[in-house]
Amino acid sequence: MKLAGLMIMLVCVNCMAFIDYATGAPLKLTFEPGLQGTPPAGSRYEKLLFDVLDAANKQIQLMKACIDAVVKRNDARELQKIKAVFGPNPNLKEIEYIINLLVIGTMTVDDYLFPASASEPFLAEVRYYPNTGRKALRFSDTFHLSRSLEFWKKVVILLHEASHWFGDTYDDWEWDHSSTILFPVHEDNVHTYSLDGSWNMYYNLVVKHGGNLIHKNAETWGIFGYYLEHGSFPPHNSNYVERPSPRPLAPAAPHGAVLYGASGVSMVPELVGPGLHPIPKHATCAPLKLTFKPGILGTPPAGSQYEKLIHQVLDAANKQIKLMKACIDAVMKHNDAAELQKIKAVFGPNPNLKEIERIIDRFVTGTMEVGDYDYPSAGTPDRFIAQVRYGYATPSGMYLFLSDIFHGATLDFWMKVLVLIHEASHWFADASDFWEWDHTSTVLFPIHGDNAHHFSLDGSWDMYYNLVVKHGGNLLHKNADTWGIFGYYLEHGKFPPHHPKYGAPKSPHPASLTAQRQDGASNAAHPLTQKDAWTKAVAGPGASTQKGVGVPKLPEMVGPGLHPIPLRRISIGVPTEEPDPHRLQPPRRVSFGV
């Protein structure tokens, strides 16, 4: 059995002086101590790894120059390069976000020469270890010794794996229920008809039907680097043939036969999903749980009003979560039309059923840890109801903060339940609070807090929820408030009431560069302010990211994949903590080459 060393990754964050944008600091590799983790100094293995890393960094610099030219100077020529690889509707904000991670990132190698086997062939992979709370990059002996694996392919492989590490990308795609749109799927949901998005498999099909999610395809990043350096796409394997477009009604051959046979790659479906929580294949209704950080701040006194309320809210939330589970099971297992209509009522006419099922399965088996059960928020500039905060030295890297407003009498009980489920969606599904129009001004997509603008749309129930449902496509499961609304709808058979001051907001588009608040005023005076009918919130001290209920967010210092990211806006002087290097991405059996 292999003994894995500790992953060491030092991240230095200046909490008060944020840099404007990611510089061209190179991607780095570190090696775990020991014979397996560290190649001998001066060996062919060490030389090859650093040669590949240098070549990958050259391409990453080209990526950085390309995206900067587009985002900062609207360079049409560079935009065409991006569209050539990411499709006609690229999500520029997310592409920029991932590139900014690549240029400052570090990956840790725990085995530089792993013996690949006939039953589990691979070239390189990112492995996730939920029991120890770490991840590591592994290279196989085939990566080093194969005579048929050209150097450029090794560079593509490294960028492919880096996209898993920093961009939370996927390898497989499936058709939605209309059989017209492809979306990425987690390995625990892989089927025989899932499509491998690698270059020698269904890459072109993914580009054609993947909409503005092509940045979530891991192979795309290796292709992007090659394209920028060489001005052309890489050659296909000699046995490559353009594949047909299989639909779920006509699935391809089983795993390892056709779909993976051409590239000699197999995949083992994972039983662990994002956030490193075990997910049984058919999740039962074990309840969502709360644990409490030891100490007077984290643990409410036994028998106190705080403990009683928290458990009452948790019990009510679990009642709704069980209704969610029964609903999605009825749809996925029995094609229940009535239950499907309930889902469509909340998630829109084109719900991503597989991702909704995956998230619900995480709810019914998950645990959140409370870091502060009664955070003093009322009457201070730091106002919020509840928040998931990141950057802590815990297995998950997260704490749930409940404020004194949460416990207050002015907040209806049903809203407290909605708040808890909203926060659970942040914890287990990396859900977002804000949305922006794509470049066509017709489609809304979720954005990370570091990319928020004054025209970003708050997707909460009393703000732009209806607009997000109308224009968010099949991504409504990424809107945090949707989950609280879903639970309420299933229990009560109707949507929750609006705040008394609620007035349906207008539908601002980026052309105005100013989102209209529900009272008709402009948000232009402060780029991080947007009126919320429930509560007004700004950043709380002692956390590097925050996600709250229907609240404006500060620029985030930790994004999906849980890596620190540079900020592109000024500091507002809120102290932060140094992000914990052990915060992890979804586990993934990545074993792809070209």
Phi, psi and omega in degrees: 000139181281142176256115183271131177282176179285138176281126181245118178215113183266127180238121180255122181236123172277113190287343186243352183229091184275138179282158186287319181201163183292128175275180183274033174300136190285156167297141185236153170243134169242160185235134176291142181299149177120170184294326183279325186276326187246119177291149179302139180301130178081000182284165178298330181290314177298316182298315181296315182300318181284330174296316179295319179297317178298318180293321178295320179294327175299317179289325178296322177297322177293322176299315182297315179297322181294309183291326176297319180297325181283311186287323185266333186232006179053043183288113185293323182294316179292325177299322178296327176296317179295316180295328179299328183260316186265005178092173187288347183233062186289145176272089189297324181295318180286325176297314177299317181302313183290320178299319179296334173284321181297322186280354177234008192270164174224132173245145182253128180265127177253351175204116184269349185213057183287133181286104176291149182241166179295328181280337179221071180283140173199163178256315175205155181203151169261123181250143181242135185239090185295332182289328180254354176069052178208171173219161183205155177264137183230133174252142180266168176294332177297323178303320183274324195253346182293127179283339182272354182266098182295161183300318182298328178293324179294326177292316177301318181299316182297318178292324175303311180292324177298326179291327173295316185293314188257335187250002180051049184271173186236165176251334188240150181226155176220159177285145171285183187292343178274352182059030178237343184235134175263141176224151182287148181232149174283157186295334179289350177249011183291140177236176179293337180263005176297146185255126177285122185273016182282167190301320182269013179237253187251028182305311183297325179290322177296317178298322183288323189241005184270003177060224181261030179248016184295336177293347178272000176267120188300316185297334181304324184288324174292322178294321180299313179299315179299315183298318181293325182282320188257347180074014180206166176281155180291158177290152175276164173300155183297333181263014183288136171226144178297125185272152177290183184250080182294140175253164181305333181284346178227070187294155177283181182292165182301161179308137176089350181263286182261308187302321183251356185295321186294326181262002177065035186235139175239163178224141177254117179303137181274150172259008182234130184254191182306139179087000171064046175246132181301135178235108175295153182303323175237088187299131174275180183266047167298136189286155167300139184239154171240134168244165186233136176297130180301145178120172186288338179276322186274328187249118178291149179301139180302130179081000182284166177298329180293311179299317182298313182296315182301317181287330175294317178295318179297318178298318179293321178296319179294328175300317179289323179296322177295325175294323176299315182297316179296323181293310184290326176296320179297325180284312187285328184261332187234004180052042183288113185292323181294318179290326177298322178296326176296317179296315180295327180299328183260316186265004178091173188288348183232061186290145176273088189297323182294319179287324175299316178298316181299317182291318178298320177297333176283324176300315188281357177233007192263165177222132173247146181252126180276124178267335177206120186272347183211060183294131181290106185238320184298139177078009179236163175298338181266084185250128174201164177268308178207153181212145164262122182247142184249161173104028182249154182277063176237165179305322179272342185078009187228155167226148170264127177253127173251133185263172175295335176295323177303321182276347186291159183284344183283346182261117181302149182299319182298328180287327177295322176295316179300319180300316183295319179291322175305312181292325177298327178291327173294316186294313189260339187236003182052043181289158184249161175257337189237153183224153175220158177286145172284183187291347177271352183060028178237344184235134175262142177224149181289146181233158175276156185301329180292344180256008184291142176235175179289346176261006175295146185257126177284121184274015182284165189302321181268012178237253189253028182304311182297324179291321178296318178299322184287323188241005183271003177060225181261030180249015184296338176292348177270000177266119189300316184294337180303324184288322175294320178296319181299314179299315179298316183298318182291324181283320189256350180073016180200169177280156180290160177291154174274162174298145182306331182271003185294134171223130187308119180293159175287181183249078183292146174242159184300340180300330180280338182058013179216113177288137177274125178285168183295340178267006176087353181280169182262148176265004188297337183295331180220119187294345183249014185250134171212128184295138179233137186286339182268309184200151176256131185222147169230185187293145173261150181291153172084023177210143182271340169218156179218144172224125183235182181274112177056040186236150173293147183246147172285164172305132183274142176261352177225124184248193180300140188090350170063049178237141179297139179234148178290154179261150180246017177228169183291156174285143174252018171076027178265121180295147179228167175263157175288126183300145180279126183292350183266006175289137194238162174267177173300139176295146184205135174268093183262118181218058187245138166239201181254000000 
